[in-house]
Amino acid sequence: MVDYHAPKRGLTPVLDITDWRNGRDKAAVAREFDRICRTIGFFYLTGHGIPAAAMAGMLEQTARFFALDDAIKRTLLVDWRRRGYEPFGLQSLDAAAPPDIKESLLLGLDQPDDHPYVKRGLANYGPNLWPAEEHLPGFRAFCEDYFSRVYTVGRSLMAIFASVAGLPEDHFEPILVDPMATLRLIHYPPQPGAVVDNQIGCGTHTDWGAVTLLLQDETGGLEVRDKNGEWLYANPLPGAYVVNIGDMMPVWTNGAYHSNAHRVRNADPGRHRYSVPLFIDPDYDALVSCLDAFLPAGETPKIPARTVGEHIDLMYAISYGQASPEAMANP
């Protein structure tokens, strides 16, 4: 069955966090963050402080990696830690559709073998799988620096959210020290023809964690579904990230914030699309439960509490065909 229809209008919210970063009017930024997240969990982020050269450079590094010979990329095949290269056809983010038309490289924080979570054998912890320096000079250093820069912005967004909830700005910091955060370099080849069986670059899905910061090139192709079911295109805005909240935000906010479905189709016949999302997934053992500010007196939370690790493990199992979507009902 084919039910893909291209969007007719675009995503519009823009959140400028300049006044949060310089301390000039943090309350106004927090109010706007809250307003947007209650309306649609997607927005363009400006005033983030990341240089344009770093953003452009990360896209260049991504293109360099995917231009490597297939044999070299396959020496880095993704391991049980969820680090490494994912070839085409490995993941189906839309469980009802054929595999996504994309390839990717998954990177996280490099933890040593004696890190407690590495010793426990938890996924999303441990060493990254890097191409040899001789194949991609400077690639590792650039990616690590970029990860650090964008993760800092993500922590600022979590501080803004804490402020909205009437909590200290550093409330979430303890669960952001050893995160399951993942930087994903993605390549989408052109798909200009008709869509068959809803197979596109990235199938319809919601993100699984707290917050995602997406860097995308000029090709376009990201599409977002609003709460009324209408699809919007989220084409690049120069100098801005596209930010969306993930499935943990509705748990914290008792459903007040929306984790919107989205998808990717590169319909440009002449361009390959590259994007680099950073998924801010907190500490594996962190419990995500409704915050007091979002729970009316005398009521119980609408969404059950869950640990970050339980939720992310389940979503990986579903999207790689190892569990059914119905498992979401019993986290």
N, C-alpha and C positions, 0 to 999 in steps of 0.2 A: 504493500500500500504506500502511495506517495502522498504526503500531506504537507510537503515543504512549500512555503510561500514566502517570498522576499518581503522585507519590511517596507513600509511606505513613508515613515518619518523617523527622525533621529532622536537620540538621547540628548537631553539638554542640561541637567543639573551640573553646576560647577562649584566646587568647594575650594576656596583660596585660604590656605592655612598660614599665610604670611603673619597675620596678627597673633596667631598662636605661637609661632616660632619666636617672634620678637617680644612677646608678652604684652603687646599693646591693648588687645581686646580679646582675651581668651574666651570670655563668656559668649560673645557674639559668634565666634567660630563653633563653639560647642552647640549653641542653639541651632545653627544651620546644619551641622552634622546630624543632629537629632531629627530635624525636619525632613531632611533628605532620606534618611534611613527608614523613617516611618512611611514615606511615600513610595520610594523605590530604592532598592539596595545597590544602586549603581550611580556613579558620578565621575566627572572629570576632576582631577586633583591638580591644583596649581599652587604656587608659593611653597613648594616642597624643598627647595634649596639644592636639588641635584643638578649639576651643570649639564647643559645641553651636550657638551662634548662627551660626558660619561654615558649619557643615554644613547647617543649616536654610536659611540664606540662599542657598547654592549650589543647593539644590533649587528655591527660589523663582525664582532667576534662570533656571534651566532651563525651568521652566513659562512664564515670561515670554517667553523666546525662541520657544518652539514655539507660543505664542498669536499670534505675528505673522502678518500676512497672508501667504498662500503666495507672492504675487508678490514680497514683500520678502525672504523667505527664499531664493527662487530667484535673487536677485541675488548670492547668496553661494555658488553651486553649487561643490561640491568641485573643486579643481583638481589638476593633476598632482603638486603637492607634498603631497597628501593633507591639505589644510586646507580647511575650509568645510562647507557644508550638504549632507547626503546625504538626498534625498527617499525616500519609501517605494519599496520594490521594487528598490533599487539593489544590495544585497548579499545573498548567500546563504552564510551561515556553514556551513550543512549543504549540502554540494555535491550531495547526493542529493534535496534538497527544493526547493520553490519559494522565491522570495525572502522574506527576513525581513519581518515586519510591524512595522517600526519606521522612524523618521526620526532623524537625529542631526546634531550639529555637532562637527567635529573641530578641536581647538585644540592648538597646541604652543608651544614657545618661539619668540618673535619674534627671528629673526636678521637682521642687516643684509645688504645686497647684497654687501658686501665680505667676508663670512664665508667662509672657505675651502670649506666644504661647500655653501654657496649658490652660489658661483662654479663648483663642480663640477657643479651641476645635480642634486644628490641630492634624492630625495623625503624628506619629513618635516623639511625644513630650509627656512627662509625666513619670510616674513611670514604672520601669520594673516589670515583674512578676517572682519572684524568688522561687525556691524550699525551703522548710523549712530547717533551719540549721541542724535540727536533721536528715533529710534525706540525705543531702549532706554537711557535715561539711567543711567549708572553700571554698566552691564553689563560692559564691558571691564575696568574697574578691579577689580571684584569677582572676575571670573574669574581675572585675573592674580594677585591676592593669594591666592586659594584654591589655584591651581596651585602656587605657591611653598610654601605651608604643607604640602600633601599630598606634594609631591615630597621635602620634608625628611624626612617620615616614611618614605617609600620608601627613601631613602638609609640611614636607620637600620636598616631591615630587611636591606638589603644588608650593612651593617656586622655585624649579628648573624650572617648567613650566613658572612661572612668569618671570624668568630670560631669558628664551628662547624668550619670547614675548617682551623683552626689557623693562620690568616693574620692579619696586622695588621688592625685594624678598618677602616683606610682603604684596604685593598687594592683595592677596586673604584672608589674615588673618581676615578682618572684616566679611566675609561670612562663616568663619569656627569657629566662637565663639559659635553659637547656631545651630549646624549642624543637619541634618536628618540622620547622620551616624548610621549605623546598623552593629552590630556584629552578625553573624549568625552561630550557631553551627549546623552542618549537619551530619546525619547518612545515609549512603547508604548501604543497604544489598547487598549480592552477586547477580549478574544477569549473570550467565555464559552461559545460553542457547541462543537460537535464539531470535533476536529482532523482536517483532510483532508490527506492526502499529507505528513504531518509538518510542515506549514507553521505555524509559530508565530512569536512576536515575535522570537526570536533562536534560530536553529537550533543543534543540538548541535555543539560545537566545543571545542577547547582554546585558551587564550590563547597568544600567540606569543612573548612576551618573557620578562623575568625575573620580575617581580612585578606584580600588579594590586591596586590598592586601590579597592574599590567602595563608593560612597555610594549608598544606595537609599532610596526613600520607604517609606511604611507599607503599600503595596499588596501587596507580596509577588510571587511569580512566578519567582524564581530557583531553579533546580533543579540539583543536583550529582550526578554519577554516581561512586560509590565504586569501589575497585579490584575489588570483587566483582560489579560491574555493576548494583548496586541504586541507584535514584534517591532522593536525599534533597532535601527542600525546605530552602532557606536563607533563611527569612523574616527580616525586619529584627530586630536586637537593638538597643534604644535606646542611642544614643551610641557604637555600635561600627561599624567598617568590616568588610566581608567582604573577606578577602584570599585570593588564590590565587596559586600559583606557575605560571609559564608554561613553554613548551617548552624554554627555555634551561637551566632548572634540571636536568632529567634529563641534559643534556649535561655540565654542570659536575660532576654527582654520579654519573656512570656508571650512571644509571638508578635510583639509590637513592631519589630524590625523585620524587613522582608529580605530573604535570601532568594534573589531572582534567578530563574532559569536563563541560560544563555547558550550560544552555539557559535560555530565559526564555519563559514564557507568562503573560500577564496575563489570568487567568480571572475577575477581578472585573468583573461587568457594569456597575458604577456608577462606576468610577474609571479615570482615565488614570494610567499608571505612568511615573515619571521616575527615572532613575538617572544617575550620573556616575562612570564608572570612570576612573582614571588608570593608564595602562599604562606601566610603567617598562621601556622598551627602551633599552639603552645606546647608546654611540657607534657610528655606522655601520660604522667600520672595525675595531671591537673583535673579536678572535677569541675565540670561546667554545669551550673545550676542557676535557676532564676534569681536575679538580684532583687533585693528588697524594694528598691525604687520602682520596680516594674510589677510588683505583686500587690494587688489590692488587699486590704485588711480582711482576714477571714477566708481568703481564697487559697486554693492549692494550685501549683504551677500546671499550666496546660501541657507542657512538654517535659518528659522525664529527664532527670539529671543523668549525665553520662561522663565518663572520663574521655579526655582527648584521644588517648590511645585506642580505646574501645571503638570510638566512632570512626577514626581514620582507618583502622584495620578493617572494619566492616565495609567501608566504602571502597577500599582497594579490592576487597574480595568480590564485591558486586561488579565493579567496572572491568575486572579482568576475568569475569565469568566463573568465579569460584564460589559465589553465593547468590541467592535470589534477592531481588529488590524487596520482597516481602519481609526479609530479615530486618529491615529498618524499623518495623513496628515493635520489635523487641530488642532494643539496644542492650 
